[in-house]
Amino acid sequence: VQLQASGGGLVQAGGSLRLSCRASRSIFSGNPMGWYRQAPGKSRELVARIRSGRDPDYVESVKGRFTISRDNAKNTVTLEMNSLEPDDTAVYLCYARIDGHEYWGQGTQVTVSS
């Protein structure tokens, strides 16, 4: 499966951005999809993930600001990012976990200026 990410860009602190990721084929809703991010000099961290039957997971630092959603009919997962902070600056990577394998989209840069 291929994942195509879009969105991202440059925004001032307090602004909003939307990231979208579309899979090349249908992914069972029970398989998690979501977003990681990696900032320079930092390890990759899970930002948010979603799968049917469970509440979405968020890293503590984005709770209340980011919202992940999924449209299974369109094979798409979206990350709405509000109240962005400079510490949110990173390359964001879409992923899906299917049958124990992880699939990754290309990274998309999010830069938040202070």
For each residue, the residues with C-beta under 8 A, 3 or more apart:
1: 23 24 25 27 96 98 103
2: 23 24 103 105
3: 21 22 23 24 94 95 96 103 104 105
4: 21 22 23 24 105 106
5: 8 19 20 21 92 93 94 105 106 107 108
6: 19 20 21 22 108
7: 17 18 19 20 79 108
8: 5 17 19 92 108 109 110
9: 17 109 110 111
10: 111 112 113
11: 15 16 17 84 110 111 112 113
12: 15 112 113
13: 84 85 86 112 113 114
14: 83 84
15: 11 12 84 112
16: 11 80 81 82 83 84
17: 7 8 9 11 81 84 110
18: 7 78 79 80 81
19: 5 6 7 8 35 78 79 81 92 94 108 110
20: 5 6 7 76 77 78 79
21: 3 4 5 6 33 35 76 77 78 94 105
22: 3 4 6 74 75 76
23: 1 2 3 4 26 27 33 75 76 96
24: 1 2 3 4 75
25: 1 75
26: 23 72 75
27: 1 23 31 33 72 75 96 98
28: 31 98
29: 51 52 70 72
30: 51 52 53
31: 27 28 51 96 97 98 99
32: 49 50 51 96 97
33: 21 23 27 49 50 51 70 77 94 95 96 97
34: 46 47 48 49 50 57 68 77 94 95
35: 19 21 46 47 48 49 68 77 79 92 93 94 95
36: 44 45 46 47 92 93 95
37: 44 45 47 88 90 91 92 93 110
38: 42 43 44 45 90 91 93 107
39: 42 87 89 90 91
40:
41:
42: 38 39 45 90
43: 38
44: 36 37 38 93
45: 36 37 38 42 59
46: 34 35 36 49 57 59
47: 34 35 36 37 58 59 62 66 79 92
48: 34 35 56 57 58 59 62 66 68 79
49: 32 33 34 35 46 56 57 68
50: 32 33 34 56 57 68 69 70 77
51: 29 30 31 32 33 54
52: 29 30
53: 30
54: 51 57
55:
56: 48 49 50 68
57: 34 46 48 49 50 54
58: 47 48 62 63 66 68
59: 45 46 47 48 62 63
60: 63
61: 87
62: 47 48 58 59 65 66 81 88
63: 58 59 60 66
64:
65: 62 81 82 83 84
66: 47 48 58 62 63 79 80 81 82
67: 79 80 82
68: 34 35 48 49 50 56 58 77 78 79 80
69: 50 77 78 80
70: 29 33 50 76 77 78
71: 74 75 76 77 78
72: 26 27 29 75
73:
74: 22 71
75: 22 23 24 25 26 27 71 72
76: 20 21 22 23 70 71
77: 20 21 33 34 35 50 68 69 70 71 94
78: 18 19 20 21 68 69 70 71
79: 7 18 19 20 35 47 48 66 67 68 92
80: 16 18 66 67 68 69
81: 16 17 18 19 62 65 66 84 88 110
82: 16 65 66 67
83: 14 16 65
84: 11 13 14 15 16 17 65 81 88 110 112
85: 13 88 112
86: 13 89 112 113 114
87: 39 61 112
88: 37 62 81 84 85 110 112
89: 39 86 110 111 112
90: 37 38 39 42 109 110
91: 37 38 39 107 108 109 110
92: 5 8 19 35 36 37 47 79 107 108 109 110
93: 5 35 36 37 38 44 104 105 106 107 108
94: 3 5 19 21 33 34 35 77 104 105
95: 3 33 34 35 36 102 103 104 105
96: 1 3 23 27 31 32 33 102 103
97: 31 32 33 100 101 102 103
98: 1 27 28 31 101 103
99: 31
100: 97
101: 97 98
102: 95 96 97
103: 1 2 3 95 96 97 98
104: 3 93 94 95
105: 2 3 4 5 21 93 94 95
106: 4 5 93
107: 5 38 91 92 93
108: 5 6 7 8 19 91 92 93
109: 8 9 90 91 92
110: 8 9 11 17 19 37 81 84 88 89 90 91 92
111: 9 10 11 89
112: 10 11 12 13 15 84 85 86 87 88 89
113: 10 11 12 13 86
114: 13 86
